[in-house]
Amino acid sequence: MTDEPLAPEQRDHQGRLMLHLSPSTDRYFLRRTGEKLELELGAEAKDRFTSPSDVFWDYVVRDQGLSLYWERESGLWLVAGDASDENEAQLRSLAPRLRQHLSDG
């Protein structure tokens, strides 16, 4: 891990928008955020991938794909399902609500 601060947004290798939600490397933040997506926003869980250093949880919210991505070194990210403007707009509107949810404890 580097000592440089993480950019609040970046692109993955497929060009998808990634918005940083929390620097906490506690995997509990992933579970809490997933529960928020499912219970309060009606997201449907689709697929989960886990390795020793990272986790992807895929969801569909209002017919748009998105993923929660937890990485051991950098914390929790929200990732667009694709690089479309519509999907990125949804992600940008959703991220502040999820950040607030995480900060409320």
C-alpha positions as CSV (number, residue, x, y, z in Angstrom):
1,M,0.0,0.0,0.0
2,T,1.3,3.5,-0.8
3,D,1.1,6.5,1.5
4,E,-0.6,8.6,-1.2
5,P,-4.3,9.3,-0.6
6,L,-6.8,7.4,-2.8
7,A,-8.6,9.3,-5.4
8,P,-12.3,9.5,-4.6
9,E,-13.0,8.2,-8.1
10,Q,-11.1,6.3,-10.7
11,R,-11.6,3.8,-13.5
12,D,-10.9,0.1,-13.5
13,H,-9.2,-1.7,-16.3
14,Q,-12.5,-2.0,-18.2
15,G,-13.2,1.7,-18.0
16,R,-15.9,1.4,-15.3
17,L,-16.3,4.2,-12.8
18,M,-15.1,3.4,-9.3
19,L,-16.2,5.7,-6.4
20,H,-14.4,5.2,-3.0
21,L,-16.9,4.8,-0.1
22,S,-14.7,4.1,2.9
23,P,-11.0,3.7,3.6
24,S,-11.8,1.2,6.3
25,T,-10.3,-2.2,5.5
26,D,-12.8,-3.9,7.9
27,R,-14.9,-6.3,5.7
28,Y,-17.8,-5.5,8.0
29,F,-18.3,-2.3,6.0
30,L,-18.9,-4.4,2.9
31,R,-21.7,-6.4,4.6
32,R,-23.4,-3.3,6.0
33,T,-23.4,-1.5,2.7
34,G,-24.7,-4.6,0.9
35,E,-27.6,-4.8,3.5
36,K,-28.3,-1.1,2.8
37,L,-28.5,-1.8,-1.0
38,E,-30.8,-4.8,-0.5
39,L,-33.1,-3.6,2.2
40,E,-33.5,0.1,1.6
41,L,-32.8,0.5,-2.2
42,G,-34.3,-2.8,-3.4
43,A,-31.1,-4.1,-4.9
44,E,-31.0,-7.7,-6.0
45,A,-27.8,-9.6,-5.2
46,K,-26.5,-11.4,-8.3
47,D,-23.0,-12.8,-7.8
48,R,-20.2,-12.8,-5.3
49,F,-16.5,-13.4,-5.8
50,T,-14.0,-13.7,-3.0
51,S,-10.2,-14.0,-2.9
52,P,-7.8,-13.5,0.0
53,S,-7.2,-9.9,-0.9
54,D,-10.5,-8.7,-2.5
55,V,-14.2,-9.3,-2.7
56,F,-16.8,-8.3,-5.4
57,W,-20.5,-8.4,-4.6
58,D,-22.6,-7.7,-7.8
59,Y,-26.1,-6.2,-7.6
60,V,-28.8,-4.8,-9.9
61,V,-30.6,-1.6,-8.8
62,R,-33.4,-0.2,-10.9
63,D,-32.2,-2.3,-13.9
64,Q,-28.6,-1.0,-13.6
65,G,-25.7,-3.2,-12.6
66,L,-23.2,-2.2,-9.9
67,S,-20.7,-3.9,-7.6
68,L,-19.4,-3.3,-4.2
69,Y,-15.7,-4.0,-4.2
70,W,-13.7,-4.4,-1.0
71,E,-9.9,-4.5,-1.3
72,R,-7.7,-5.3,1.6
73,E,-5.3,-2.4,0.9
74,S,-7.8,0.4,0.1
75,G,-11.2,-0.3,1.6
76,L,-14.6,-0.2,0.0
77,W,-15.5,1.0,-3.5
78,L,-18.7,1.3,-5.5
79,V,-18.2,0.2,-9.1
80,A,-20.5,0.8,-12.1
81,G,-21.7,-2.2,-14.0
82,D,-20.6,-0.6,-17.3
83,A,-19.2,2.7,-18.6
84,S,-22.6,4.1,-19.7
85,D,-23.6,7.6,-18.7
86,E,-26.8,6.4,-17.2
87,N,-25.1,3.8,-15.0
88,E,-22.4,6.3,-13.9
89,A,-25.1,8.9,-13.1
90,Q,-26.9,6.4,-10.8
91,L,-23.6,5.6,-9.1
92,R,-22.8,9.2,-8.5
93,S,-26.2,9.8,-6.9
94,L,-26.0,6.6,-4.8
95,A,-22.4,7.0,-3.4
96,P,-23.2,10.0,-1.1
97,R,-26.1,8.1,0.5
98,L,-23.9,5.0,1.1
99,R,-21.1,7.1,2.5
100,Q,-23.5,8.7,4.9
101,H,-24.9,5.3,5.9
102,L,-21.4,4.1,6.7
103,S,-20.5,7.2,8.7
104,D,-23.7,7.0,10.8
105,G,-22.4,3.7,12.2
